[in-house]
Amino acid sequence: MRVCVLIQVPEKADVIFTSRSPFYQASRFASVAIGTMLLASSTHLAAQEVLDTIDIIADEAVIETGDVVHEEFSGSHVRVVREQLERDDVTLGEILSFETGVQLREIGGIGSFSAISIRGGSNQQTGVFLDGISLNNGGNSVVDLSTLEVLNIESADIYRGSSPIQLAQGAVAGSLNLNTISASEDPSTKVVLSAGSFSTQQFQLAHRSQQGRWDVVGAASRQASQNDFDFNNDNGTPLNPLDDREQQRANAALDKLGLLSRIGYRWSDLSRTDVLVQANRRDLGVPEFRNRPDNQAQFDTEGYQFQLKHTLDGIGDWNTSLSLFQHVQDNRFSDLLTQIGLQPQDTKRETLTKGIQTYIERIGVSGTFGLSASIRTEALVSTDQIDPIENFEVDRASANVNAQYAFYLANDALLITPALRWQSVSDDFRGANANVVSDISSQVLSPQIGLKYTRNDQLQLHANAGVFHREPAFFELFGSRGLIRGTNTLEAERGFNLDAGIHYQWSRNAKSSLSVFSNWRDDLITIVFNAQGIGRSINAGKATVMGIELANEFRYKEKYSAQFNWTLQDTNSLSDILAFRNQQLPGQARSTAFARFQMKNKRSRLWFELESKSKYFFDQGNTLPAQSFFTQNIGVDFLLKRFQLRAAISNLSDVAIEDFNGFPRPGRAFFLTLTYRL
């Protein structure tokens, strides 16, 4: 139980009590079986242990008002620490997908569209937050992780199923909260140079320091890649192997720039202000399905995030946090030569999100009462440079209020967390389409409850149930030009999540987690096409998702470690459309697994990873099966005084991977990274 305003919690504490499933004997059997094949320990506990003389991440993290207190969170949670995120051989999305319950979808090469889903949910049903502020909005319902700079991220918290109320907006499938880098009492400056396959180059610079009451963080990065990887081009005729050609990917070049500045001032032990400004730009070629070498289509993105947070604690028995935020993202898609679509396109979409978010809490003798609230406006301006009649604007005003009481029973061994969420949404459309209803509004009330029982330092049980909603995106409601049209009568998607789990700490060097989950979803939004090939968004019906997640971590003599994650799930569509009924949801693999083996000493580290993904489909009717894959990554680190040299090979066996039909990921790739720490 939390009994002070500001506390410091060792990073290990977040991992030791992360929760999984109630079937203790099943967990014991599975863990022992897998444990006999693995030798060593956890990478989650090793953030401060790899290459001991390198200052990678602080051993302790200060929890401030508004942050999620994992001791008072009963859901399934895992933290990905900075040492895992500081990799150039794999993307942020891939790193997150190594965890149980998380799946990745990427379009093509390095820096291309990348989004995750949790527990069989869609990308739209997965909430993505930056320091607790939602990045999802009506104009960009799916957060493209490739536009975010990993150098700026201190850690990433994955919440499967239930979301904590400190994240003012819930999500149907789960949430990802990205925590930006924080200041350190010991000044540090880091320069990173990286080069790799497909003419990939990256430069990174980061600094953080503290002086008196002030602290500052700054980071900048630039990444470029030609993305001219080899792949098998079937020319859009998978049933005719005679026209298949081995080619280099055309028009997939990347140029990306990222900047971050964060300044904090501590007024007193009970009050602090932080200002965060983050900007990014990405220029990206858009490959054509048949890989035309003269393709010139382009998709360019610019964005910035401004967030101001002020905490003031000790107002009587209350602690408070107040945040102001403004997020901007501009996307421009250009296909003037009609090389991608059926007609020339040059469209620009500008999205602006701004608002205020607050969290207040009262820590009592038997528990903590927490209340979060937010008011935000989201605006989309869509401009068609070719046909102005297609121009439109949409405004969305929303309010969220969430209340929870986390109270302890049975000598603080039992935690109960009943919560209630309320959301109000109102849309206003302005455009040339007279058939679109201009004003849409809705209100929803969503309860949730969680239980967590901690018997001792070894055994912990948890269970959660909750209702969550996703409002339709502007694209789904009001559509776009061309062959896709929106439907302004769409209902919000609804989900009921239920899970239970067990966590068992076998010893200081071994632990296991097992979770079982079941989700029921209704009014799922999908696109259907008529006889003329015109698509529109509809509420297609229901779906059920059931699954099991298993995680094991081991360590042997501080030198060897191993990790194994496995997820098995069944996503069954109960769509009103007969062709989709009793089929698997598109893009959702039935089975995913990840294993990592590591050997290290004081000056070096060698690792080997295995990843598999099997039984998934590109389409809702399950007529386009995707090819299952089994890949390997290998890498080695060397430390020499202030220098660290890393060499890595991803997709060692050069297998073909496709998350979207016709848009493969790169094959085998080599990366070399040099880091200098001042």
N, C-alpha and C positions, 0 to 999 in steps of 0.2 A: 504494500500500500504506500502511496506517495504521501509524505508528511511534511514536505518543505516546498518553498516557492521555487528555488533554483537548485537543481541537483545535478550531479555528474554520475553518469551510468557507464560502466565499462561496456565497450562494444560487444564483448562476449555475452553480456546479459541479454541483449536483443536476440541472440541466436539460440542460447540455451533454452529459452522459453518461447519458441516460435509456434508451437501448437500443431497437432495433427490428430489421428483418428481413434475412436474408442475401442477398437478391437485389438486388445493388448496381445493376445496369443497370436493373431495373424501377423501383427507387426513383428513380434519376436521371431517367428518362424522365417518370415521373409528377410529380416535383417541378418539373422545368423547364416542363412543360405548365401546371401550375397557377401556377407562379411568373410566367409571362408575363401572367396575368390579375390578379395582385395587386401592389400597389405597395410595401408597407412591412412592418414588422417585427413581432416577437414581443411578445405581452402577457405571456408567462411570464418574459421577461427584464426586464420593465418595472416590477416591483413598486416599486423605489426611484426610478423615473424619472418617474412621473406626478405633475404638480403639484409641482415640485421642492422648494418651500419647506414642504411638508406632511410631517411625520414620520409616515409610514404604516407602515413596517416596517424593522427594522434590516437593514443591509446584510449582516451576518454572523450566523450562528446557532451557538451553542455546542452541540457534540455531547457528551452525557454518557453514561456507561455505561448500557446498557439501551435507548438510542435506536438506531434503525436507521442504520447507517453505509452510505450509498448507494454509496460507493466499493467496498464489499465485498458489494454486492447485485447479482446478475446478471440479475434479472427485469425485466420491463417496468414502468416506474414514471413517475409525473408528480406534481409538487407544485403544488397550487393555493394561491397566497399570499394574504395578508390583504387586499391591495388588491382582489383579485377577489371576496373573500368579503364585503366591506363594501358590499353593495348591498341596497336595499329594493325594487327593481322586480322582482326575481326571487328565487326561493327557493333555499335551500341545495342541494336536490336538482337544480334546474335548472342551477345553476352547475356542479355536478359532471357533469351529463349533457352539457355542452358538450365534455367531453374524449372522446377516442377510446375505444371499447369500453364506455362507460358509458351505460345507459339508465335512464329515470325512469318511475315509475308514481305518479300522484297521484289521489286521490279528491276531485274538486271544488275548493273554493275555498281561499283563503289560510289557512294553518295547519291544513289537513286532512291526512289520512294521506299520507305521502310516503316512498318507498323506492326505492333504486337497485338495479340488477343489473349485473353485469360479464360481458362476453363470453358472452352467451346463457344465463347461469345464472339461477336463480330468485332472488327476494329473500331466501329462506331460505339460499341457497347463497353469499351475499355477507356476509363478516364485517365488522362495524363495531366499531372500537376507539376508546377515549378515552384518550389518552396511553399507548397500548400495552396497555390492559386491555379485554378483550372486553365489549361491551354485549349481545351475543346471549346468550340463555339458553333453557332448555327451555320456560319460560312465555311468553317473548316472542322467538320465533325470528327475527322480522323486526323490525329496528330502525326505528322511525318517526322520520325525520329532522326532522319538523316539531316534535317535542317538544324538540329541542335548540336552544340559542340561538347564532346565528351570531356575535354580539358577543363570545362567549367563545372563539372559535376563532382561533388565530394562523395556522394553515395546515392543509391537508388533503392527505395522501399517499394516492394511489390506486395499488394494486399489482394489476396485471392478471395473472391466472393464478397463478403461484407467489407465496407470501407469505414474508416474512423470518422467521427463527426467533425474533427478538426479540418478535414477536407469538406468544405461546406456543400459540395455537390456530390451525390452518390453516383454509382455506376452499376449497370445491370450485371456485368461479369466480374468486375474488379478494377483496381486502380493502381497506377504507378505514380509515385511522388519522387521527383528529382530534386535532390538537395544540393544547392550550389556550394562551391568551395568557401570555406570560412577562414578568418584570419588566424594567425598563430603568434604566440608570444616570441617564438624564435623566427626572425626574418629569414625568408627563403626565396630564392629566385631559381627558376628552372628553364632551361632551353632544350628543346627537343627537335631533332632533325630525323626525318624518316624518308626512306625511298623503297619502292617495291615494284612488283610486276605491273604491266600495262601503263608504264610511264607515270606511276603514282609517286607524288612528292608531297611532303607535309612539313610545315614549320610551325612550332608552338613556343610561346613564351608566357610564363606565368610568374607572378610575384605576390607574396602576401607578407604583411608585417603588422606590428602593433607598436604604438608609441603613446604612452600614457593612456588616456581615455579613448584615443582614436585607434581604429584599425582599418586597413585597406587591403583590398584584393584586386588584382588586375590580371587579365589574360587576353591573349590574342593568338589567332591561328589562321593559317591559310593552307588549303589542300587542293591539289589539282591531279587529275588523272585522265588519260586518253580513253580508258576502259575499252581498249581494242583487244579483248580476250577472244580466244578461239571458241567456237561452238558449232554444233551440228545444225545447219539450217535445213529444215524439211520443206521450205517454200510453202508452208500452209497446207501441205498434203501429207498428213502422217501415215495414210494408208498406201502411199506410193513411194517406196524407198528409192526408186530409180532417179528421182530428181533431188535427192539429198546432197548437200554440199557442206564440206568443212570450211568455214569462213571466219574472218575476224569481224567482231561487232562493229557496226558503222554508226556514226553520229550518236555516241553515248558519252562524249567528253564532259568532264566535271571541272568546275572552278568554284571554290567555296571559301568564304572569309567569315571569321567569327571574332567578336569582341565582347569582353565582359569587364564591368567595373562595379565594385561593391565597396561602399564606405559605411563604417559603423561608428557610432559614438555612444559610450556608456555614461549616462548622466549620473547614475548612482548604482548601488547594488540592486536596486529594484526597478530601474528604468533604462531603456536602451532604444536607439533609433538606427535603422539600417536602410540604406538606399541602394537598390540594384538596378543597373542598366545593362541590358544585353542586346546586341545587334548581330544580325547575320545576313549574308547574301549568298545565293547559290545560282549559278548559271549551268544549265544541264541540257544536253542534247536529248531528243526523244527518238529512240530507235523505231524503225518501221518494222512491222510484223515480218515482212519478207527480207528485211535487211538491205534495202536499197542503198547503194553507195553514194548516190547524189542527194540523199535525204537532208533537209535543212531545218526540220521542225525543232523548236526550242521551247523549254519550259523554265522560266526564270522566277526566282523567289527572293523577296526582301522582307525582313521583319525585324521588329525590336520589341523588347519587353521592359517596361518600367514598373518597379514595385517599391513602395515605401512602407516599412513596417515599424510600428512603435509599440513597445511593451511597457506597461506600467503595472507593477505588482504592489501588493500590500495596501490596497484600498480597503481598509477594514479587513474582512476575511476574503476579499476578492482579488483575483489576478486578471489582467486584461491584455488583449493584443488587438491592434487596429492596423489594417493594411489598406492602402490605396494602390490601384494598379491600372495600367493601360498597356494593351497589347495591340500591335499593328502587324498585319501581314498582307503583302501585295504579291499576287501571282499573275504572270502573263504567259499565255500559251499562244504560240505563233506557228501556223501551218499554211502560209500564204500560197504554196505551190500544190496544195491538196495532196500531200504525200502520205499523210496519216489518215485523215478522214475522207468523207465523201464530198466535201466542199471546202473552199478556203476558210480558214479560221484565224482570227486575231482578236483574242478576248483578254480582258484585264479584270481581275477581281480584287477589290480592296476590302479588307475586313478590319474593323476597329472594335475592340472590346475594352470597356473601362468600367470601373466600379469600386466598391468599398466592401471589405470583409472584416468581420470582427469575431473574436472568440473571448469569452469570459468564463471563469471557473471559480468555484468555491471548494476548497479542500477541507473536508470535515474529518471528524474522528473516525467515522465508519465508511467514508468514501468521498468521491469527488463529483460535484454537479458541474456539467459543462454545457455551454450554450454557444453555438456558432450561427452566424447570420451573414448573408451577403445580398447586395443589390448590384446588379450589373446590366449594362446595355450592350447589345451586339448589333453591329451594322454591317451590311454588305452592299457594296456598289459594284454592279456588274456592267461593264462597258464593252460593247461589241464594236470594234473599229471598222468593221465592214458593213454591218447592217444595224444602224442605230435603233431600229424598231425593236430589236431584241434587248435593249438596255432595260435594266430594272434595279430597284433598290429595296432592301428589306431591313426593317429595324425590329429588334427583339428586346423586350424589357422583362427581366426575371428577378424573382426574389426567393431566397432560400432561408429557412429557419430550421435548425436542428438542435434537439435537446437530448441529453443523456445523463443518467445517474449511474456511476460506477461504484457499487458498494460491496463491501467485504463481509463475509460471514465465516463461521467455523474457524475462529482464530486466524482470520485473514487467509485461510487456505482456499476459500471459495469466492470467486469474483462473479458478480452478476451485472450485466450492462444493458438494461432496457433503454431504448432510444426511439425517438419519433422525428420524422422529417416532413417538412411542408414545403411545397414548391408552387410558385405561381409564374406563368409564362404568358406573354402577350406579343403577337406578331403583327406588323403593319407592312403590307406590300404595296409598292408603287411601281407601275410599269404599264406597257402598252397592251398587255393581254387583258382584255375586258372580262374574260371568263374567270379570272382569279379573284376569289374573295379577298378583300383587302385587309380585314381584321380577323385575327384568330386568337383565342385565349383559352387557357385551361388552368386548373388547379388540382394538385394531387397531394395525398397524405400517405406516408409510408412508414410503417412500424418496423423495428428490428430489435432483436435481443440476442445477447451472447452470454455464455457461461464458460468459466475457466476454473479448473480445480488443480491446485498444485499440492501434491501429496508431500513431496520432499524435493531435494535437489536433483533427483533422478527422474521422477515421473510427473508428467503434466498432461491433463486432458482438457479438451475444449469442444464446444458445440455452438453453432450460430444459425440464426434464421432471420431473414429480412426480405422486404419488398423494395424493389428499385424500378426507376422509370428512365426512359430516354426519349426526349422530345425529338420529333423529326427535324432533320437538317433543312436548311433553306433549299438546297438542291432537290431534296425529296418532296418538299411542299410545292415549290414554285418552278422547278425544272430549269432547263437550260435550252439553248438553241439546238437545232439539229434533230436527231432522232430520239431524244429523251425529253419527256415532259413530266412535270411534277403533278402531284395531287394534293390540293389544299384541304382535303377532308380527312387526311391521315390521322389516325390515333397514335398516341405515344406508345412505344414498345414497353412492355411490362415484364418484369422478371421476379421470381421468388427463389431465393437461394437458401439452401440448407446444406450444412456440412458439419462434420465431426472429425476429431483428430486426436492423436496421441503423440507425445514426444517423450523419448526415453534416452537418458544419458547413461550408457553402459559403464563408462569409466571416464576419466579425464581425457582420454584419447579416442573415444568412440561414442557416437550418438546416432540415433535413428528417429525418423519421423514418418508417420503414416496418416494420410487424410482420405476420407471418402466424401464425395459431394454429389449433390443432385440439384439441378436447376430446372424450373418450369418457366417457359417464356411464351408470351402471347402477343398478338398484333404485330408480329415480325414484319418489317418493311422490306420489300423486294421489288425488283423491276421485272415487268412482264412485257412481251412484245405482241402486237396484233399482226394480222395478215399482211399489212403494209410495212411491217418492220419498225413501227413507231413504238417506243417503249414508254411506260409510265410506272410510277411508284404506287404500290398498293400494300395494304395490310394483308399478308398472305396466310396468316394463321398462327399455329403454335409450334413449339419444339420442346423436346426434353433432352437434357444433357445429364449423363451420369458418369462418374469416373472415380479413379483411385490414384493417389499420388504417393510415391515412396521416395524418401531421401535418406542416404547413409553417408556418414563422414568418419574417416579413420585417420589416425596418426600413429607413427611408430618411431620412437627415439628422436623426435624433433627433426628428423632428416627426411623421412618418407611420409607421404600423405596420399590419400585417395578419396575420391568423391563419386557417388553414383546417384543419379536422379532418374526416375522413371514415372511416366504418366500414361495411363490407359483410360480412354474415355469413349463413350458412345453418344453421338449427337444425332438424334432422330427427329426429322422434320414431320410435323403433323399439319402440313400446309393444306389450305382449302383447294389448292391446285393439285389435281390428281397426279400429274407427272412428277411433282416434287414430294408427294406424301411417302412417308417411311423411307426416305433417303437420308444420307448423311449431309450435314450442313457443309456448304462449299468451303474449301480451304482448311478444314479442320481435320487433322490427322487423328486416326484412332490410337496410335501408339507413338510416343516420343521417348527417347532415352539419351542420357549424357553421362559420360564417365571421364574423370580426370585423374591422372597419376603424376605425382611430382616427387622429385628428389632434389634436395638443396643442401648446400653448406654455406659457410659464411660469405663466400665470394662468388658463388654461382648457383644457378637453378636450372633444372631441366624438367620440362613437362610434356606430357602426351595426352591428347584428348580424343575421345570417340563420341560421335553424335549420330543418331538415327532418327528417321521419320518415315512412317509407313501408313499406307491405306488412307489416302485422301483424294479428293476430287476437285476439279476446277469449277464445275458447274453444279447448279442446284438439282438437276435431274440425274446426276451421277453417271452421265454418258461419257465424260472426259476424265478418265482416271489419271492421276499424276503418278510419276515414277517414284517409288520409294527410294530412299538413299541412305547410305552409311558412309560417313566421312571421318577423316582423321586430321588433327592439327598437331604440330610439334613445334617446340620452341626452346630456346636456351638464353639465359641472361648471364652476363659477366660484369663484375664490379671491379673497378680500378680507381681507387681514391674517389674523386668527385665525378668520375665518368661511369656510366652504365651502358653497356652494349647489349642489344637484344636482336636475335635472329629468329625468324619464325617462318614456317610454311603452313599455309591453310589449305584445306581440301587436298591432302597429301596424295590420295589415290586418283585425283582428277575426275571425280564422278560428276555427272550432269545433274543439276538441281534446278527445278522450276517451281516457283510459287504461283506464277501467273502464266497461263498457257501462251507459249510463243516468246516469252521473255525470260531467258535463262539467267541464272547467276554465273559469275566467273568460275572457272575451274581452278586448277592448282595455281597458287600465288605465293611469291616469296617477298618477305619484308625484312628490312634492316633498319634498326632505330638506334640512334645515339642520343643519350641524355646527359646533360651537364648541369650539376647543381652547385650554385654559388653558396 
